[in-house]
Amino acid sequence: MNCPNCRTEITGIQQFCMNCGTSLFPTKESNSSKTSDTFIMIFLSFLFFSELIRFALQKIIPNWYESPTKLLFIGLNLISGISVILLALAIKEKNKKTIAIILAALHALYIIYSNVDWFLH
């Protein structure tokens, strides 16, 4: 067997190459780690683009808070408030994940309440 990095011949049973130190038995990334990364990337992407849209609309549309654009703002607020749950789902440790989901759900309920209240007034 040869080292996958430096091609040095490996004799016997070794975990690392004696020449370059490369692990001869690399660990595979788990599916839960990939899922966590995906959740976090979705959340951060949405957060960035929704803030960019809000900023642009506030600069382009005068009196946006009195126009139908207000509904778009409310929609973005609701989705961003609820999307916090994605971060909670990305946590791997079960006890911390449960607490994070509860906190994220409370946050989402607050965002829903405040935006419905804003819409009605």
KEVEXVEX-563628 format. One record per atom (N, C-alpha, C): residue number from 1; residue in one letter; atom name; x, y, z. Coordinates in steps of 0.2 Angstrom, whole numbers, padded with zeros to 4 digits, always signed. Atoms other than C-alpha are relative to their C-alpha. Example, Ala and Ser with C-alpha at 12.3 -4.5 7.8 and 13.67 -1.06 7.14 Angstrom:
BEGIN
+-------+------+------+-------+-------+-------+
! guvex ! nudo ! voza !    px !    py !    pz !
+-------+------+------+-------+-------+-------+
!     1 !    A !    N ! +0004 ! -0006 ! +0000 !
!     1 !    A !   CA ! +0062 ! -0022 ! +0039 !
!     1 !    A !    C ! +0004 ! +0006 ! +0000 !
!     2 !    S !    N ! -0004 ! -0006 ! -0001 !
!     2 !    S !   CA ! +0068 ! -0005 ! +0036 !
!     2 !    S !    C ! -0004 ! +0005 ! +0003 !
+-------+------+------+-------+-------+-------+
This chain:
BEGIN
+-------+------+------+-------+-------+-------+
! guvex ! nudo ! voza !    px !    py !    pz !
+-------+------+------+-------+-------+-------+
!     1 !    M !    N ! +0004 ! -0006 ! +0000 !
!     1 !    M !   CA ! +0000 ! +0000 ! +0000 !
!     1 !    M !    C ! +0004 ! +0006 ! +0000 !
!     2 !    N !    N ! -0004 ! -0007 ! +0000 !
!     2 !    N !   CA ! +0006 ! +0018 ! -0004 !
!     2 !    N !    C ! -0004 ! +0005 ! +0003 !
!     3 !    C !    N ! +0003 ! -0006 ! -0002 !
!     3 !    C !   CA ! +0002 ! +0034 ! +0004 !
!     3 !    C !    C ! -0004 ! +0004 ! -0005 !
!     4 !    P !    N ! +0004 ! -0003 ! +0006 !
!     4 !    P !   CA ! -0012 ! +0043 ! -0006 !
!     4 !    P !    C ! +0003 ! +0007 ! -0001 !
!     5 !    N !    N ! -0002 ! -0007 ! +0001 !
!     5 !    N !   CA ! -0003 ! +0060 ! -0003 !
!     5 !    N !    C ! +0007 ! +0000 ! -0003 !
!     6 !    C !    N ! -0007 ! -0001 ! +0003 !
!     6 !    C !   CA ! +0016 ! +0057 ! -0006 !
!     6 !    C !    C ! +0003 ! -0007 ! -0003 !
!     7 !    R !    N ! -0002 ! +0006 ! +0003 !
!     7 !    R !   CA ! +0016 ! +0039 ! -0013 !
!     7 !    R !    C ! +0005 ! -0004 ! +0003 !
!     8 !    T !    N ! -0005 ! +0004 ! -0003 !
!     8 !    T !   CA ! +0028 ! +0033 ! +0000 !
!     8 !    T !    C ! -0003 ! -0007 ! +0002 !
!     9 !    E !    N ! +0002 ! +0007 ! -0002 !
!     9 !    E !   CA ! +0027 ! +0014 ! +0003 !
!     9 !    E !    C ! -0002 ! -0001 ! +0007 !
!    10 !    I !    N ! +0002 ! +0001 ! -0007 !
!    10 !    I !   CA ! +0018 ! +0009 ! +0019 !
!    10 !    I !    C ! +0001 ! -0007 ! +0002 !
!    11 !    T !    N ! -0002 ! +0007 ! -0002 !
!    11 !    T !   CA ! +0024 ! -0006 ! +0028 !
!    11 !    T !    C ! -0004 ! -0001 ! +0007 !
!    12 !    G !    N ! +0003 ! +0002 ! -0006 !
!    12 !    G !   CA ! +0014 ! -0014 ! +0042 !
!    12 !    G !    C ! -0007 ! +0004 ! +0001 !
!    13 !    I !    N ! +0007 ! -0004 ! -0001 !
!    13 !    I !   CA ! -0002 ! -0006 ! +0050 !
!    13 !    I !    C ! +0002 ! +0006 ! +0003 !
!    14 !    Q !    N ! -0002 ! -0006 ! -0002 !
!    14 !    Q !   CA ! +0000 ! +0012 ! +0052 !
!    14 !    Q !    C ! -0007 ! +0005 ! -0001 !
!    15 !    Q !    N ! +0005 ! -0005 ! +0001 !
!    15 !    Q !   CA ! -0013 ! +0026 ! +0055 !
!    15 !    Q !    C ! +0002 ! +0006 ! -0004 !
!    16 !    F !    N ! -0003 ! -0006 ! +0004 !
!    16 !    F !   CA ! -0002 ! +0040 ! +0047 !
!    16 !    F !    C ! +0006 ! -0002 ! -0003 !
!    17 !    C !    N ! -0006 ! +0000 ! +0004 !
!    17 !    C !   CA ! +0011 ! +0041 ! +0034 !
!    17 !    C !    C ! +0006 ! +0002 ! +0004 !
!    18 !    M !    N ! -0006 ! -0002 ! -0004 !
!    18 !    M !   CA ! +0028 ! +0041 ! +0042 !
!    18 !    M !    C ! +0004 ! +0006 ! -0004 !
!    19 !    N !    N ! -0003 ! -0005 ! +0004 !
!    19 !    N !   CA ! +0034 ! +0053 ! +0028 !
!    19 !    N !    C ! -0003 ! +0006 ! +0000 !
!    20 !    C !    N ! +0003 ! -0006 ! +0000 !
!    20 !    C !   CA ! +0021 ! +0066 ! +0027 !
!    20 !    C !    C ! -0005 ! +0001 ! +0005 !
!    21 !    G !    N ! +0005 ! -0001 ! -0005 !
!    21 !    G !   CA ! +0009 ! +0063 ! +0041 !
!    21 !    G !    C ! -0007 ! -0001 ! -0002 !
!    22 !    T !    N ! +0007 ! +0001 ! +0003 !
!    22 !    T !   CA ! -0006 ! +0060 ! +0030 !
!    22 !    T !    C ! -0004 ! -0006 ! +0004 !
!    23 !    S !    N ! +0004 ! +0005 ! -0002 !
!    23 !    S !   CA ! -0020 ! +0050 ! +0038 !
!    23 !    S !    C ! -0001 ! -0005 ! -0005 !
!    24 !    L !    N ! +0001 ! +0005 ! +0005 !
!    24 !    L !   CA ! -0021 ! +0033 ! +0030 !
!    24 !    L !    C ! -0007 ! -0003 ! +0000 !
!    25 !    F !    N ! +0007 ! +0002 ! -0001 !
!    25 !    F !   CA ! -0039 ! +0031 ! +0036 !
!    25 !    F !    C ! -0004 ! +0006 ! +0001 !
!    26 !    P !    N ! +0004 ! -0006 ! -0001 !
!    26 !    P !   CA ! -0048 ! +0047 ! +0033 !
!    26 !    P !    C ! -0007 ! -0001 ! +0002 !
!    27 !    T !    N ! +0007 ! +0001 ! -0002 !
!    27 !    T !   CA ! -0064 ! +0050 ! +0042 !
!    27 !    T !    C ! -0004 ! +0003 ! -0005 !
!    28 !    K !    N ! +0005 ! -0003 ! +0005 !
!    28 !    K !   CA ! -0079 ! +0053 ! +0031 !
!    28 !    K !    C ! -0004 ! +0005 ! +0004 !
!    29 !    E !    N ! +0005 ! -0005 ! -0003 !
!    29 !    E !   CA ! -0090 ! +0068 ! +0034 !
!    29 !    E !    C ! -0007 ! -0003 ! +0001 !
!    30 !    S !    N ! +0006 ! +0003 ! -0001 !
!    30 !    S !   CA ! -0106 ! +0062 ! +0042 !
!    30 !    S !    C ! -0006 ! +0004 ! -0004 !
!    31 !    N !    N ! +0006 ! -0004 ! +0003 !
!    31 !    N !   CA ! -0123 ! +0066 ! +0034 !
!    31 !    N !    C ! -0003 ! +0005 ! +0004 !
!    32 !    S !    N ! +0003 ! -0005 ! -0004 !
!    32 !    S !   CA ! -0129 ! +0075 ! +0049 !
!    32 !    S !    C ! +0004 ! +0007 ! -0001 !
!    33 !    S !    N ! -0004 ! -0006 ! +0001 !
!    33 !    S !   CA ! -0114 ! +0087 ! +0047 !
!    33 !    S !    C ! -0002 ! +0004 ! -0007 !
!    34 !    K !    N ! +0001 ! -0003 ! +0006 !
!    34 !    K !   CA ! -0118 ! +0090 ! +0029 !
!    34 !    K !    C ! -0007 ! +0003 ! +0000 !
!    35 !    T !    N ! +0006 ! -0003 ! -0001 !
!    35 !    T !   CA ! -0136 ! +0093 ! +0033 !
!    35 !    T !    C ! +0000 ! +0006 ! +0004 !
!    36 !    S !    N ! -0001 ! -0006 ! -0004 !
!    36 !    S !   CA ! -0131 ! +0106 ! +0047 !
!    36 !    S !    C ! +0002 ! +0005 ! -0005 !
!    37 !    D !    N ! -0003 ! -0005 ! +0005 !
!    37 !    D !   CA ! -0120 ! +0115 ! +0034 !
!    37 !    D !    C ! -0006 ! +0002 ! -0005 !
!    38 !    T !    N ! +0005 ! -0002 ! +0005 !
!    38 !    T !   CA ! -0135 ! +0115 ! +0022 !
!    38 !    T !    C ! -0005 ! +0005 ! +0003 !
!    39 !    F !    N ! +0005 ! -0004 ! -0004 !
!    39 !    F !   CA ! -0147 ! +0122 ! +0035 !
!    39 !    F !    C ! +0003 ! +0007 ! +0001 !
!    40 !    I !    N ! -0003 ! -0007 ! -0002 !
!    40 !    I !   CA ! -0135 ! +0136 ! +0040 !
!    40 !    I !    C ! +0001 ! +0004 ! -0007 !
!    41 !    M !    N ! -0001 ! -0003 ! +0006 !
!    41 !    M !   CA ! -0131 ! +0140 ! +0022 !
!    41 !    M !    C ! -0007 ! +0003 ! -0003 !
!    42 !    I !    N ! +0007 ! -0003 ! +0003 !
!    42 !    I !   CA ! -0150 ! +0142 ! +0017 !
!    42 !    I !    C ! -0002 ! +0006 ! +0005 !
!    43 !    F !    N ! +0002 ! -0006 ! -0005 !
!    43 !    F !   CA ! -0153 ! +0153 ! +0033 !
!    43 !    F !    C ! +0004 ! +0006 ! -0002 !
!    44 !    L !    N ! -0004 ! -0006 ! +0001 !
!    44 !    L !   CA ! -0138 ! +0164 ! +0029 !
!    44 !    L !    C ! -0001 ! +0003 ! -0007 !
!    45 !    S !    N ! +0001 ! -0003 ! +0006 !
!    45 !    S !   CA ! -0142 ! +0166 ! +0011 !
!    45 !    S !    C ! -0007 ! +0003 ! +0000 !
!    46 !    F !    N ! +0006 ! -0004 ! +0000 !
!    46 !    F !   CA ! -0160 ! +0170 ! +0014 !
!    46 !    F !    C ! +0000 ! +0006 ! +0004 !
!    47 !    L !    N ! -0001 ! -0006 ! -0004 !
!    47 !    L !   CA ! -0155 ! +0182 ! +0028 !
!    47 !    L !    C ! +0003 ! +0006 ! -0004 !
!    48 !    F !    N ! -0004 ! -0005 ! +0004 !
!    48 !    F !   CA ! -0143 ! +0191 ! +0016 !
!    48 !    F !    C ! -0005 ! +0003 ! -0005 !
!    49 !    F !    N ! +0004 ! -0002 ! +0006 !
!    49 !    F !   CA ! -0155 ! +0192 ! +0001 !
!    49 !    F !    C ! -0006 ! +0004 ! +0003 !
!    50 !    S !    N ! +0006 ! -0003 ! -0002 !
!    50 !    S !   CA ! -0170 ! +0197 ! +0011 !
!    50 !    S !    C ! +0002 ! +0007 ! +0003 !
!    51 !    E !    N ! -0003 ! -0006 ! -0003 !
!    51 !    E !   CA ! -0160 ! +0211 ! +0020 !
!    51 !    E !    C ! +0001 ! +0005 ! -0006 !
!    52 !    L !    N ! -0002 ! -0004 ! +0006 !
!    52 !    L !   CA ! -0154 ! +0217 ! +0003 !
!    52 !    L !    C ! -0006 ! +0002 ! -0004 !
!    53 !    I !    N ! +0006 ! -0002 ! +0003 !
!    53 !    I !   CA ! -0172 ! +0217 ! -0004 !
!    53 !    I !    C ! -0003 ! +0006 ! +0004 !
!    54 !    R !    N ! +0003 ! -0005 ! -0004 !
!    54 !    R !   CA ! -0178 ! +0227 ! +0011 !
!    54 !    R !    C ! +0003 ! +0007 ! -0001 !
!    55 !    F !    N ! -0004 ! -0006 ! +0001 !
!    55 !    F !   CA ! -0164 ! +0239 ! +0009 !
!    55 !    F !    C ! -0002 ! +0004 ! -0006 !
!    56 !    A !    N ! +0001 ! -0003 ! +0006 !
!    56 !    A !   CA ! -0167 ! +0242 ! -0009 !
!    56 !    A !    C ! -0007 ! +0003 ! -0001 !
!    57 !    L !    N ! +0007 ! -0003 ! +0000 !
!    57 !    L !   CA ! -0186 ! +0244 ! -0007 !
!    57 !    L !    C ! -0001 ! +0006 ! +0004 !
!    58 !    Q !    N ! +0001 ! -0006 ! -0004 !
!    58 !    Q !   CA ! -0184 ! +0257 ! +0007 !
!    58 !    Q !    C ! +0003 ! +0006 ! -0004 !
!    59 !    K !    N ! -0004 ! -0006 ! +0004 !
!    59 !    K !   CA ! -0172 ! +0267 ! -0005 !
!    59 !    K !    C ! -0004 ! +0002 ! -0006 !
!    60 !    I !    N ! +0004 ! -0001 ! +0007 !
!    60 !    I !   CA ! -0183 ! +0265 ! -0021 !
!    60 !    I !    C ! -0007 ! +0003 ! +0001 !
!    61 !    I !    N ! +0008 ! -0002 ! +0000 !
!    61 !    I !   CA ! -0201 ! +0267 ! -0015 !
!    61 !    I !    C ! -0001 ! +0004 ! +0006 !
!    62 !    P !    N ! +0002 ! -0005 ! -0006 !
!    62 !    P !   CA ! -0206 ! +0282 ! -0005 !
!    62 !    P !    C ! -0006 ! -0002 ! +0003 !
!    63 !    N !    N ! +0006 ! +0002 ! -0004 !
!    63 !    N !   CA ! -0218 ! +0279 ! +0009 !
!    63 !    N !    C ! -0001 ! -0007 ! -0001 !
!    64 !    W !    N ! +0001 ! +0008 ! +0001 !
!    64 !    W !   CA ! -0215 ! +0260 ! +0007 !
!    64 !    W !    C ! -0005 ! -0003 ! +0006 !
!    65 !    Y !    N ! +0003 ! +0002 ! -0005 !
!    65 !    Y !   CA ! -0223 ! +0258 ! +0024 !
!    65 !    Y !    C ! -0008 ! +0001 ! +0000 !
!    66 !    E !    N ! +0007 ! -0002 ! +0001 !
!    66 !    E !   CA ! -0240 ! +0265 ! +0018 !
!    66 !    E !    C ! -0002 ! -0003 ! -0007 !
!    67 !    S !    N ! +0002 ! +0002 ! +0006 !
!    67 !    S !   CA ! -0240 ! +0256 ! +0001 !
!    67 !    S !    C ! -0001 ! -0008 ! +0000 !
!    68 !    P !    N ! +0000 ! +0007 ! +0000 !
!    68 !    P !   CA ! -0243 ! +0238 ! -0004 !
!    68 !    P !    C ! +0006 ! -0004 ! +0001 !
!    69 !    T !    N ! -0007 ! +0003 ! -0001 !
!    69 !    T !   CA ! -0224 ! +0235 ! -0002 !
!    69 !    T !    C ! +0000 ! -0002 ! +0007 !
!    70 !    K !    N ! +0000 ! +0002 ! -0007 !
!    70 !    K !   CA ! -0228 ! +0234 ! +0017 !
!    70 !    K !    C ! -0002 ! -0008 ! +0000 !
!    71 !    L !    N ! +0001 ! +0007 ! +0000 !
!    71 !    L !   CA ! -0235 ! +0217 ! +0013 !
!    71 !    L !    C ! +0006 ! -0005 ! -0002 !
!    72 !    L !    N ! -0006 ! +0004 ! +0002 !
!    72 !    L !   CA ! -0219 ! +0211 ! +0005 !
!    72 !    L !    C ! +0005 ! +0000 ! +0006 !
!    73 !    F !    N ! -0004 ! +0000 ! -0006 !
!    73 !    F !   CA ! -0210 ! +0217 ! +0021 !
!    73 !    F !    C ! -0002 ! -0004 ! +0005 !
!    74 !    I !    N ! +0003 ! +0004 ! -0005 !
!    74 !    I !   CA ! -0222 ! +0208 ! +0032 !
!    74 !    I !    C ! +0002 ! -0007 ! -0002 !
!    75 !    G !    N ! -0002 ! +0007 ! +0003 !
!    75 !    G !   CA ! -0219 ! +0192 ! +0021 !
!    75 !    G !    C ! +0007 ! -0002 ! +0002 !
!    76 !    L !    N ! -0007 ! +0001 ! -0001 !
!    76 !    L !   CA ! -0200 ! +0194 ! +0022 !
!    76 !    L !    C ! +0001 ! -0001 ! +0008 !
!    77 !    N !    N ! -0001 ! +0000 ! -0007 !
!    77 !    N !   CA ! -0201 ! +0197 ! +0041 !
!    77 !    N !    C ! -0002 ! -0007 ! +0003 !
!    78 !    L !    N ! +0003 ! +0007 ! -0003 !
!    78 !    L !   CA ! -0212 ! +0181 ! +0044 !
!    78 !    L !    C ! +0005 ! -0005 ! -0002 !
!    79 !    I !    N ! -0004 ! +0006 ! +0003 !
!    79 !    I !   CA ! -0201 ! +0170 ! +0033 !
!    79 !    I !    C ! +0007 ! +0000 ! +0004 !
!    80 !    S !    N ! -0006 ! +0000 ! -0004 !
!    80 !    S !   CA ! -0185 ! +0176 ! +0042 !
!    80 !    S !    C ! -0001 ! -0001 ! +0007 !
!    81 !    G !    N ! +0001 ! +0001 ! -0007 !
!    81 !    G !   CA ! -0192 ! +0175 ! +0059 !
!    81 !    G !    C ! -0001 ! -0008 ! +0001 !
!    82 !    I !    N ! +0001 ! +0007 ! +0000 !
!    82 !    I !   CA ! -0198 ! +0157 ! +0055 !
!    82 !    I !    C ! +0007 ! -0004 ! -0002 !
!    83 !    S !    N ! -0006 ! +0004 ! +0002 !
!    83 !    S !   CA ! -0181 ! +0152 ! +0047 !
!    83 !    S !    C ! +0005 ! -0001 ! +0005 !
!    84 !    V !    N ! -0005 ! +0001 ! -0005 !
!    84 !    V !   CA ! -0172 ! +0154 ! +0063 !
!    84 !    V !    C ! +0000 ! -0007 ! +0003 !
!    85 !    I !    N ! +0000 ! +0007 ! -0002 !
!    85 !    I !   CA ! -0178 ! +0136 ! +0066 !
!    85 !    I !    C ! +0005 ! -0004 ! -0003 !
!    86 !    L !    N ! -0005 ! +0004 ! +0004 !
!    86 !    L !   CA ! -0166 ! +0130 ! +0053 !
!    86 !    L !    C ! +0006 ! +0000 ! +0004 !
!    87 !    L !    N ! -0006 ! +0000 ! -0004 !
!    87 !    L !   CA ! -0152 ! +0136 ! +0064 !
!    87 !    L !    C ! +0000 ! -0005 ! +0006 !
!    88 !    A !    N ! +0001 ! +0005 ! -0006 !
!    88 !    A !   CA ! -0159 ! +0126 ! +0079 !
!    88 !    A !    C ! +0000 ! -0007 ! -0003 !
!    89 !    L !    N ! +0000 ! +0006 ! +0002 !
!    89 !    L !   CA ! -0161 ! +0111 ! +0068 !
!    89 !    L !    C ! +0007 ! -0003 ! -0002 !
!    90 !    A !    N ! -0007 ! +0001 ! +0002 !
!    90 !    A !   CA ! -0142 ! +0112 ! +0063 !
!    90 !    A !    C ! +0004 ! -0002 ! +0007 !
!    91 !    I !    N ! -0004 ! +0002 ! -0006 !
!    91 !    I !   CA ! -0137 ! +0109 ! +0082 !
!    91 !    I !    C ! +0000 ! -0008 ! +0000 !
!    92 !    K !    N ! -0001 ! +0007 ! +0000 !
!    92 !    K !   CA ! -0131 ! +0091 ! +0084 !
!    92 !    K !    C ! -0002 ! -0003 ! +0007 !
!    93 !    E !    N ! +0002 ! +0003 ! -0007 !
!    93 !    E !   CA ! -0133 ! +0088 ! +0103 !
!    93 !    E !    C ! -0007 ! +0000 ! +0001 !
!    94 !    K !    N ! +0007 ! +0001 ! -0001 !
!    94 !    K !   CA ! -0150 ! +0082 ! +0107 !
!    94 !    K !    C ! -0003 ! +0005 ! +0005 !
!    95 !    N !    N ! +0003 ! -0004 ! -0005 !
!    95 !    N !   CA ! -0153 ! +0092 ! +0123 !
!    95 !    N !    C ! +0000 ! +0008 ! -0002 !
!    96 !    K !    N ! -0001 ! -0006 ! +0002 !
!    96 !    K !   CA ! -0146 ! +0108 ! +0116 !
!    96 !    K !    C ! -0005 ! +0002 ! -0006 !
!    97 !    K !    N ! +0004 ! -0001 ! +0005 !
!    97 !    K !   CA ! -0156 ! +0106 ! +0100 !
!    97 !    K !    C ! -0007 ! +0001 ! +0002 !
!    98 !    T !    N ! +0006 ! -0001 ! -0003 !
!    98 !    T !   CA ! -0172 ! +0104 ! +0110 !
!    98 !    T !    C ! -0001 ! +0007 ! +0002 !
!    99 !    I !    N ! +0000 ! -0007 ! -0003 !
!    99 !    I !   CA ! -0169 ! +0120 ! +0119 !
!    99 !    I !    C ! +0000 ! +0005 ! -0005 !
!   100 !    A !    N ! -0001 ! -0005 ! +0006 !
!   100 !    A !   CA ! -0164 ! +0129 ! +0103 !
!   100 !    A !    C ! -0007 ! +0000 ! -0004 !
!   101 !    I !    N ! +0006 ! +0000 ! +0004 !
!   101 !    I !   CA ! -0180 ! +0123 ! +0094 !
!   101 !    I !    C ! -0005 ! +0004 ! +0004 !
!   102 !    I !    N ! +0005 ! -0004 ! -0004 !
!   102 !    I !   CA ! -0191 ! +0130 ! +0108 !
!   102 !    I !    C ! +0001 ! +0007 ! +0000 !
!   103 !    L !    N ! -0001 ! -0007 ! +0001 !
!   103 !    L !   CA ! -0182 ! +0146 ! +0108 !
!   103 !    L !    C ! -0001 ! +0003 ! -0007 !
!   104 !    A !    N ! +0001 ! -0003 ! +0007 !
!   104 !    A !   CA ! -0183 ! +0148 ! +0089 !
!   104 !    A !    C ! -0008 ! +0000 ! -0001 !
!   105 !    A !    N ! +0008 ! +0000 ! +0001 !
!   105 !    A !   CA ! -0202 ! +0143 ! +0090 !
!   105 !    A !    C ! -0003 ! +0006 ! +0004 !
!   106 !    L !    N ! +0003 ! -0006 ! -0003 !
!   106 !    L !   CA ! -0205 ! +0157 ! +0103 !
!   106 !    L !    C ! +0002 ! +0006 ! -0004 !
!   107 !    H !    N ! -0002 ! -0006 ! +0004 !
!   107 !    H !   CA ! -0195 ! +0169 ! +0092 !
!   107 !    H !    C ! -0005 ! +0001 ! -0006 !
!   108 !    A !    N ! +0004 ! +0000 ! +0006 !
!   108 !    A !   CA ! -0205 ! +0164 ! +0077 !
!   108 !    A !    C ! -0007 ! +0002 ! +0002 !
!   109 !    L !    N ! +0007 ! -0002 ! -0002 !
!   109 !    L !   CA ! -0222 ! +0166 ! +0087 !
!   109 !    L !    C ! +0000 ! +0008 ! +0001 !
!   110 !    Y !    N ! +0000 ! -0007 ! -0001 !
!   110 !    Y !   CA ! -0216 ! +0184 ! +0092 !
!   110 !    Y !    C ! +0000 ! +0004 ! -0006 !
!   111 !    I !    N ! +0000 ! -0004 ! +0007 !
!   111 !    I !   CA ! -0212 ! +0189 ! +0074 !
!   111 !    I !    C ! -0007 ! -0001 ! -0003 !
!   112 !    I !    N ! +0007 ! +0001 ! +0003 !
!   112 !    I !   CA ! -0229 ! +0182 ! +0068 !
!   112 !    I !    C ! -0004 ! +0005 ! +0004 !
!   113 !    Y !    N ! +0005 ! -0005 ! -0004 !
!   113 !    Y !   CA ! -0238 ! +0192 ! +0082 !
!   113 !    Y !    C ! +0001 ! +0007 ! -0002 !
!   114 !    S !    N ! -0001 ! -0007 ! +0001 !
!   114 !    S !   CA ! -0229 ! +0208 ! +0079 !
!   114 !    S !    C ! -0001 ! +0002 ! -0007 !
!   115 !    N !    N ! +0002 ! -0001 ! +0007 !
!   115 !    N !   CA ! -0231 ! +0207 ! +0060 !
!   115 !    N !    C ! -0007 ! +0000 ! -0001 !
!   116 !    V !    N ! +0007 ! +0000 ! +0001 !
!   116 !    V !   CA ! -0249 ! +0203 ! +0061 !
!   116 !    V !    C ! -0003 ! +0006 ! +0003 !
!   117 !    D !    N ! +0002 ! -0006 ! -0003 !
!   117 !    D !   CA ! -0251 ! +0217 ! +0073 !
!   117 !    D !    C ! +0001 ! +0006 ! -0004 !
!   118 !    W !    N ! -0002 ! -0006 ! +0005 !
!   118 !    W !   CA ! -0242 ! +0229 ! +0061 !
!   118 !    W !    C ! -0005 ! +0000 ! -0006 !
!   119 !    F !    N ! +0004 ! +0000 ! +0005 !
!   119 !    F !   CA ! -0253 ! +0223 ! +0047 !
!   119 !    F !    C ! -0007 ! +0003 ! +0001 !
!   120 !    L !    N ! +0007 ! -0002 ! -0002 !
!   120 !    L !   CA ! -0269 ! +0226 ! +0056 !
!   120 !    L !    C ! -0001 ! +0008 ! +0002 !
!   121 !    H !    N ! +0000 ! -0007 ! -0002 !
!   121 !    H !   CA ! -0264 ! +0244 ! +0061 !
!   121 !    H !    C ! +0002 ! +0004 ! -0006 !
+-------+------+------+-------+-------+-------+
